[in-house]
């Protein structure tokens, strides 16, 4: 940790990774926060309808997916520790584990989508489902991108690549940690 980070005077050069990745991360977080704010604003117009619509989802599966992504983020963080310690095979294995858990997240999410769709529920069914599909679908795209980034990093592993890629992956985790309670638990 640099002196600037300790005394709060650090600038963009003190961020781990790459400034452009942080610009991307902040912009993506703002998009998700705006989507969640819109969801919550529209929810105030029909709280009973949103609650009834939410009953068609699986909070237990979403909770499992939360644990899956948090564990994946832990493995991605460990990959950086391993890389800095010169343990490249362990770093690669941790990255592959993180990506594998990302793939498990997708399998569970696709199962949930299929089950909801089998009930005849679409984006047109209720505003809740418009937001549900848009927000979680946009997140799914980020998970896919993150898995690809983790795979590329595992192939071309360097501490800098790991810092940049894991910062993105942690953003994906953070977004889900925000989406999960608002969409699945808010009754």
N, C-alpha and C positions, 0 to 999 in steps of 0.2 A: 504494500500500500504506500502511495507517495505521500509526502508531507502535505501537498495540496488537498488530498482526499481526507487527511486527518483534520485539517483546520478549516475545511469547507471552502477553501479558495480555489479548488481544482476547477479546471475548465473542460471543454470537450475533448482535449487531448488526454485527459485522465480516464475517460470511459474505456471499459474493456472492449476490445474488438474494433469496430469501424464506425465512424460517425454516420455514414450513410445507412448502415443497418439500424442505428438508433433512430434516425429520421423515419425510416420505414416502420419500425416498431411503434414509435409514438403515433404516427399517422394511422396505423392499423388499430391501435388501442382506441384512438378517438372515434374511428368509424364504429367499432363495437359499442363503445359507450353511448354514442348517438343512437344506435339501434336499440340498445337497452332502455335508454331514456324515452324513446318513441314508444316502445313496448309498454313501459310503465304508464306513460301519459294516456295511451289508448285504453289501457286496462282500467283506468279510472272511470271511463265512460260505460263500462260493462263488467264490473267485478264478478258478478255471479256467472256470466257467460264465460269469462276467462277461467274461472275456477272450474266450471263444468267441463270446459274444453281440456284443461290440464289433467283432468281425471283419466283421459285416454292415453296419457304418457306413462312411462315406467320410471319413477324416481329411483327405484332400487338399481335398475340397469345403469341409469345415469350416475348413481353413486359409485357403482363398480367402475364405470368409465373414469370417474374423478380419481379414484385410487390408482387406476391404470396410468393415467397421465401424470399424476404426481410422482409415482414410482419411476416413470420414464424420465421425468425431469431430474430426479435424483441420479439416475444412471448417466444422464448426459453431463451432469455436474461432476460426477466421479470420473468420467472420461477425461475431463480437463485435468483433474488432479493426477490421474495416471500418466497422462501425456507429459505434464510438467516434471513428474518423477522419472521420466524416461521409460516408462512401462507401456510402450506403444501397443503390443498385442492386447494388453488388458484394456487400454483405451479404446481400441477398435471393438473389442468384445462388448464393452459398456455401451458404445454407440450403436452397435447392432442390436443389443438388448433394448435400448431406448427406442430405436426404430421399430423393432418387433412389437413392443408394447403400443406404439403408435398404430401399427397395423391391427392389433387386437382391438384398440379403440374403434377403428373404422368398421371392423366386423360387427361389433356390438351395435354401433350406430346404424349400420345398414340393416341389421335385424330389426331394430326399433322402427326405422323408416318403413320397412316392408310390413310390419305388423300394423302400424298406423294407417298406411295406404290400403291394406287389406280391409280395413273398416270403412273404406270409401272416403277417407278424410284427405282433403287436399288443401292447397293454399286458399281455395275459394270457400271452404266450409265455414270458417269463422276467422276474424282478424287474429285471434290467438295463433292459429295455424299458419297464417301468412308470416307472422313474425317468427314462429317456431322454425319453419322450413328455411326462411331467409337467414336467420342468425346462426342456426346450427349448421346449415348447408355451407355458409361462408366459412364457418369454423372448420368444417370437414376439409374444405379446399386448403386451408392453412395447415391442417394436419398432414395432408398429402404432400404439400410443399416442404414441410418440415422433415418428413421422412426422407424425401429426396435429398435435402440438404445434409441430413445426418449420414446418409449413404455416401454422398460425395466427400464429406469430411473424413469418414472412415477410410476412404480410398486415398485421399490426399491429406493425411493427418499432419497438422502443425498446431502449435499452441494458438496462433492467431486465428486460423480457420475454426478451431474449436471454440474460441471466445465468441466469434461472430455467429457461428451456427447455433451454438447453445443459447445465445441471447435470444435468437428468433424462437427456438424451441420453448424457452421459458415464457415467452410472450404467448405462445399457443396454450401453454398450461394455464397461465394467468387468465386468459380470455375464458377458458372453460370454467375456471373457478368462479368467475363472475356470472357466466351464463347459467350454470347449474342451479344455484339457489333461486335466481329470478324466474327461470322458466319452469323448473321442476318442483320447487318447494313452496313458492309464493302461492298461497291459496286464497 
